Amino acid sequence: PIWARFLDGKLDLQTAFWGYLVGGTLVVCFGSMVLGLFKWWEEGYIYSMALGVFVISNRVWASASNYIKEKHKKDQPVVWGILTQCVCALNALSMVAILYDVIFN
């Protein structure tokens, strides 16, 4: 199944990026914010959002790493893999900044 390939980091880069990093992150963040509307969840939504963002970014990073390895073997450009890893890092760093703001402010 596609989910298992994603978790193994073996999903093709395009699907991992657009399907999971862009689409999946939007779904996770929106779902977490909807949960945040309930009184019983309070600020817990930010932690579920952070967990989702970190897991998705990590697995897309793994797919990008596999993409880079495959392109190196074929002696082809690896720019899309590197750019994807940059987006993953920025995505995770922005979540760290949000967590810092929530925890310490």
C-alpha positions as CSV (number, residue, x, y, z in Angstrom):
1,P,0.0,0.0,0.0
2,I,1.0,3.6,-0.6
3,W,1.0,4.4,3.1
4,A,3.5,1.7,3.9
5,R,5.8,2.8,1.1
6,F,5.6,6.3,2.5
7,L,6.5,5.2,6.0
8,D,9.4,3.2,4.6
9,G,10.6,6.3,2.7
10,K,10.3,4.4,-0.6
11,L,7.5,6.5,-2.2
12,D,8.3,8.4,-5.3
13,L,9.3,12.0,-4.6
14,Q,6.5,13.7,-6.4
15,T,3.8,11.8,-4.5
16,A,5.6,12.2,-1.2
17,F,6.0,15.9,-1.7
18,W,2.6,16.9,-3.1
19,G,0.5,14.2,-1.5
20,Y,2.0,14.1,1.9
21,L,4.1,17.1,2.6
22,V,1.7,19.6,1.1
23,G,-1.7,17.8,1.2
24,G,-1.0,15.7,4.3
25,T,0.3,18.6,6.3
26,L,-2.7,20.7,5.4
27,V,-5.1,18.0,6.6
28,V,-3.1,17.3,9.8
29,C,-3.0,21.0,10.7
30,F,-6.6,21.7,9.8
31,G,-7.7,18.6,11.8
32,S,-5.6,19.6,14.8
33,M,-7.0,23.1,14.7
34,V,-10.6,21.8,14.6
35,L,-9.8,19.6,17.6
36,G,-8.5,22.8,19.3
37,L,-12.0,24.2,19.2
38,F,-13.2,21.7,21.8
39,K,-12.7,22.7,25.4
40,W,-11.4,19.2,26.4
41,W,-8.5,19.5,23.9
42,E,-7.5,23.0,24.9
43,E,-3.8,23.6,23.8
44,G,-3.2,19.9,23.0
45,Y,-4.0,20.5,19.4
46,I,-0.6,22.1,18.9
47,Y,1.2,19.0,20.0
48,S,-0.8,16.7,17.7
49,M,-0.1,19.2,14.9
50,A,3.6,19.2,15.7
51,L,3.8,15.4,15.8
52,G,2.0,15.1,12.4
53,V,4.3,17.7,10.8
54,F,7.5,16.1,12.2
55,V,6.5,12.6,11.1
56,I,5.4,13.8,7.6
57,S,8.6,15.9,7.2
58,N,10.8,13.0,8.3
59,R,9.3,10.5,5.9
60,V,9.3,12.9,2.9
61,W,13.0,13.6,3.8
62,A,13.6,9.8,3.6
63,S,11.9,9.7,0.2
64,A,14.1,12.6,-1.0
65,S,17.2,10.7,0.2
66,N,16.2,7.7,-1.8
67,Y,15.5,9.9,-4.8
68,I,19.0,11.4,-4.4
69,K,20.6,8.0,-4.2
70,E,18.8,6.8,-7.3
71,K,19.7,9.9,-9.3
72,H,23.4,9.6,-8.2
73,K,23.4,6.0,-9.6
74,K,22.1,7.2,-12.9
75,D,24.5,10.2,-12.9
76,Q,21.5,12.6,-13.1
77,P,20.8,15.9,-11.3
78,V,19.6,15.6,-7.7
79,V,18.3,19.2,-7.3
80,W,14.7,18.2,-6.6
81,G,15.7,15.9,-3.8
82,I,17.9,18.6,-2.2
83,L,15.1,21.2,-2.6
84,T,12.6,18.9,-1.0
85,Q,14.9,18.3,1.9
86,C,15.2,22.1,2.3
87,V,11.4,22.4,2.4
88,C,11.2,19.6,5.0
89,A,13.8,21.2,7.2
90,L,12.0,24.6,7.0
91,N,8.7,22.9,7.7
92,A,10.1,21.3,10.8
93,L,11.9,24.4,11.9
94,S,8.7,26.5,11.6
95,M,6.9,23.9,13.8
96,V,9.7,24.2,16.4
97,A,9.3,28.0,16.4
98,I,5.5,27.6,16.9
99,L,6.0,25.1,19.7
100,Y,8.6,27.5,21.3
101,D,6.1,30.3,21.1
102,V,3.3,28.3,22.6
103,I,5.4,26.8,25.5
104,F,7.4,29.9,26.5
105,N,4.9,32.7,25.8
